[in-house]
Amino acid sequence: MELKKELKIFLAILGVFLLAFFFPMNLEHYKNPFTEALYLTRWYAREHVILCLVPAFFIAGAISVFLSQNAVMKYLGAEANRVIAYLVASVSGAILAVCSCTILPLFAGIYKRGAGLGPASAFLYSGPAINVLAIILTGTVLGSELAIARGVGAVLFSIVIGILMAFIFQKDEKERKSVSMIGNESSFPIKTGGIYLFLMMIILVIANWSGSYSKGSFGYIIFEYKWWISGGSLVLLLIIILFTLKKGFKDEHIEWNNSTWGYAKQILPLLLMGVLVAGLLLGRPGNEGLIPTEWVTKSVGGNSIFANFFASIVGAFMYFATLTEIPILQGLMANGMGKGPALALLLAGPALSLPNMLVIRSVLGTKKTVVFVSLVIVMAAFSGFVYGSFF
């Protein structure tokens, strides 16, 4: 009975995904916010589910099953050394350089495994916000001053937001710690679990590697051979999985599959629903949603408190795929957007989105989600105002 129920859920999610993926959009004569919502959802299904979210779900499942809880508690737990915890969280997120949705299963995985709310929040913000390629491209397109401000601001944000989240909810964290320490450690070899995670991280990062590098550079070479690297990593992963199955770790692999499916059915429906609503309200880059682009452009001129908060709020609710925020900002700045609001949008936009918020709520609850989102919006607006006052 339970299997039939899970199968129905899976088929429902698969059906919605396939509908979004193959939806015919030859409706150029009939463009409105509703078709924009469908366009954005179809684009999301094609560009961000198979290569981004599916690997992320398997990584999150592996974290929950194969990653030692003691290791997580040692480096990211509520009682871990704060300097090490926040350094590990911010650096780990920065290395991944994923979008605001792909980071969610990974965040849920380490949080479920025992990571403290502070380090987990730092990881949640740093993944999409501290993207080295995005910062370089920001400097190339929008200027070095804005790129430096974005890089420094994002690093500090991830740490400050994490510390504030831990401080505000310290009572909840104490109660959660006493519960999270209950449970048995997996007998699965730690080194093999680490290899699993490493290979899946390579697949996630390399399969989504951008071609935005100058020809002949190291990044361009990686892009040219990314399918060979990703494919080789996948083959090696499958070989190691078969080897461990022969060694008698069938139960752990079943648990891995169950955990992966648990994250998928929790997160994917919320993301698709959130993308649909975001497309309805704000449309795609260069296209209109229910909220006219002209309103946004007029509201972010100059460097007023209102302009910075408006840019921060709009950025927080709009969905940005990795790097797409830069051409959008280029167009807005060409139409009069101030440098302060531009920085506010850069600090809030890539790290948050409406789909992202819906999933965070399912993991942390409403109260913690509201505080996290509010901290990002307020800090981004304040940073934009200070930056705009000097530049």
N, C-alpha and C positions, 0 to 999 in steps of 0.2 A: 504493500500500500504506500509506504514511504517512498519507494523507488518510483512508483507511478506519479506521485505528486511532484517529485523533483524533475522527472522527465517532462511533465506538463510545463513547469516553470522554464526549463531549458528550451523547449520548443517554442514557447511564447517569446522569450528573449531573442532566440534565433530568427523567428519570423519577423519581428520588428526590425532587427538588424538587416536582414536580407531585403526587406521592403525599403529601408532607408538607403541601402547600398545600390539597389537596382532601380530606384524610383525614376521614371522618365520625366525630365524637366525641360522639355521643348515647349516652354510656355512664355516665350519672349514677349508675346503680345499681351500677356496678362500678368504683369509684375505688381505685387503688392506685399505687405508684410507677411502674409500667410505663406506665399510661395517662397519668400526669403527664409522663413523658418524651415521649410522643407529643403531648400537648397543647402542651408548650413548643416542640417542634420545629415543629409546625404554626403556632403563633403567630409563631415566628421567620421561617419561610418567607413568611408573609403580610405581616409588618411590616418586615422588615429586608433582604430579598434584592433585590426589584425596585427600590425607591427608594433604598436605602442602598448595598448591595454592588455592584450592577451599575454605577452611576455611578462608584463608587470603583475598580472594575476598569479602566474606560476611562481614568480619570485616571491610575492607576498605569501603564497602558500608554503613555499620552501622555508621562508624565514620562520613561519609559525611552527613548522615541524622539525626542521633540521638544525636551525640555529640554536645554540645552547642558551637557555634562559639565564644561566649564571653569567655568560659572556655579555649578554645584553644588559643585565643588571649592573655588571661591573663597570661598563663604559657609558651606559646611557640611563641607568636607573636613577630613581629619586635620591638615593644616597651615594651615588657615584661622585667622584671628584668633579666639581663644577666646571673647572677650566677644561679638563679632558672631555667631559660630556658634551659641552657646547662646541668645542673645537671639532670633535668627531662628527657631531650632527651637522654642523655647517659645511664642513669639508665634504662629507659623504653626499649631501644634497647637491653641492656645487659640481662634483665630479660627474653626477648623472646628467645634469643639464636637460631636464625633461619639462614638459608643460604642466600646467596647474592640475590637469586631470590624471596624467600618467603617474604623478607622484603619489596619488591617493592610496592605491593598493599597498605601496611600499610603506607609507606612513602607517596605515592600518596594521600592517604586519609587525612592525617593530613596536608599536604601541601595545598591541595585544600580547606580545612576547614579554613585556615588562618594562619597556623604556619609560622614563619619567615624562610627565606632560611637558615640562620645559624643553628638554632636548628634542622630544618628538615634534613639538611646535616649531623649533628652530629648523629641524630637518624639513618639515612641511613647507616652510617659507623659502628656505634656501634653494631647494631643488629647482623650482621654476625661475626664481628671481636672480640667482647668481649663475648666470649662463655666460661662460667666458666668451663664446663666439658672439653672443648677442651684445655683450659690452664692447667688443672690438668693432662690430658692425655699427653700433651706436656712435662710436668715435668717428668712423669713416663717413657716415651719412649725416649725423646730427652735430658733430663737433666733439673734440676731446674733453672739453670742460664738462659737458653733459654725461659723457661716458665715465669719466672719473667719479663724478657725483653719484652716478647710478651704481657703480661698483662698490664704492665705499659705503654708500647708504644701504645697499642690499646686505652686505656682510654684517654691518652693525645692527640692522633691523632683525636679522635672523636670531642674533644673540639676545638683544634687548627684549624682543617679543617673547622668546623662550623664557627668559628670567621673569618677566612680568606674569606670564601665564602660570608659572610654577608658584610665584608668590601669591597671586590672587586665589588660586585653588589649592593652597598647601594642605588644608584640612582634608579635602577630597583625595589628595595624593597619598596622605598617610593611611587612609582607609583602603585605598586601592592597593597600596604596597603590601599590606597584610594579607590581602586576598590573592594577589598575583604571585606571591611566593609559594602558594600551595599548588602542588602538581609535581608530576614525575618528569625527570629529564629523559630525553630520548636516548635509546641505546645505539642509535645510528652514529657511525664514526664522524667526529667533528670535522676532520680534514676533508672527508668526502663531501659532507654538506657544504663546506666552504668552497670546494671546487664546483659543485652544482651552482651555487650563487654566483661565483665568478664568471662561469661560462654563460649563464643566463643574462648577467649584466652586460657582457660583451655583445650578446645577440641584441639586447634592447638598445644599447647605445650605437653600435655600428650599423645595424639595420636602418636606423633613423638618421644616420650621418648626413649632414647637409653638404651640398656641393659649392657652398659659398666661400671658396678658398681660391687664391690665385693659382694658376696652373703651374705645376712643378713643386708646389709646397707640400709639406708632410700631410696636412689636412686633405689636400686634393688627391694625393696618392692613396690615402685611406679610403676616400670616396670612390676612387676608381676600382678598388679591390674589395669593397665592403661586402658584396654578396659572397665572395669566396671566403672572407673571414667569418661572416655570420654563418654560412653553410657549414664550414669546417667545425666551428664551435658547436653547432647543433648536432652534427654527426658524432663528435667526441662525447657530448653530453649523453646521447642515446646509448653509446657503447658502455659508458660508466654506469648508466642506469641498469642496463642488462646484466652487467657484472654484479652489481649490488643485489639485484633480484635473485641471482643464482646463489648469493651468499646468505639468503634467507631473510631479507629485509622487505618482504612483501607487504606487511602491515603498515610500515612507515610510508611506503609509496601509495597505498590506498588512502592513508590519512592525508598525504600531500594532495592527491586528487580531490578529496572531499574539502580540504581547506581552500584550495584554489577555486573550486566551484562555489564555496560559500562567499568568498570575496566577490566573485563575478556576479552572482545573483543579488548581492547587496548593493553593489556599486554601479554596474552597467545600466540598469533601468533608470536610476536617478540621473546619471550623466546624460543619457539620450533625451530624457524629459527636460533637463536643464538646458541643453543645447537648443532644443526646439523652442523653448520660451525665450532664450537669449536672442535667437534669430528673429523671432516675432517682434521683440521690443526694439532691438538695435540693428537688425539686418546683418549682412556681411560687409566687409571692407569695401567701400565704394558704392554700396547699395542701401536703400532706405528700409528701415523697420517702422514700427508704430511711432517711435521717437525720431523726428526729423534730424538729420545730420546738421542742418543749419542751426538748430537750437544749441547743439553741442558746441559748434564752432564759435557762436556768439558768446557762450557762457565761459569760455576758457581764455579770453583775451586778457592781457595785463597780468598783474600779480596780486590781485586781491585775495583775501581769505576765502571768499565765496568761490572764486575761480579755481583755487587750489583744491578746495573740498569737492567741488563739482567734478573736476578732472579725476580726483582720487576715487570718488564714488562710482562714476561711470566706468573707469578702468576696472574697479573691483567687480562689477556685475557683468561686464562684457567678456566674452570668451576670446582669448588670444592664443593662437597656435604659436609655437616657438618661432621667434624672429618676425612675426607678422606685425607686431606692435610698432616696429621701426618705420616701415613705409606709411603706416597710418598716421604716425606722429609727424612724419615729414610733410604729409598733405595738410594736417591741421596747423602746423607751424607756418606753412606757406600762406595759410588763410588767417593768420593773426594770433595763433595760440602763443601765450607767453612761455618763457623758459621754465618758470617755476611750476606752472600747471603741467608742463611736459614731463618734468622730473616726477611730479606726484603721480602721474599716470604710469610712468615707467616703473615706479616702485610698488604700486598697488595692482596694476593690470595683469602682468604675467603671473603673479603669485596667487591671484584669486579669480574666480568667475562664478556665475550663478550655479552651474553644474557642480563646481568644486565645493561650494558652500553646502549644497544639499547632501553631498556625501560626507563631508566633515561632520555635519549634524548627526548623521546616522552612526558615526563612530564615537564622537565626544558628547553628544547631546546638545540641546538648544542653547543653554546658558554659556557653555564653553565656546561654542561656535560664534555666538554673538560677540563675546569678548574678543576672540581672536580676530574676527573680521573688523571689529571696531578699532582695535589696536593698529592693524595694518592701515586702515583708512586715515585715522587721525595722524599717525606718524608720517605717512606719505604726504598728507596735506601740509603738515608743519614743516617737513623737510623741503618741500617745494617752495613754500613761502619764504623760508630763510635763504634758499639758493637763489630764488628770483630777486630777492632784495639786494643781493651782491652782484648778480650777473644780469 
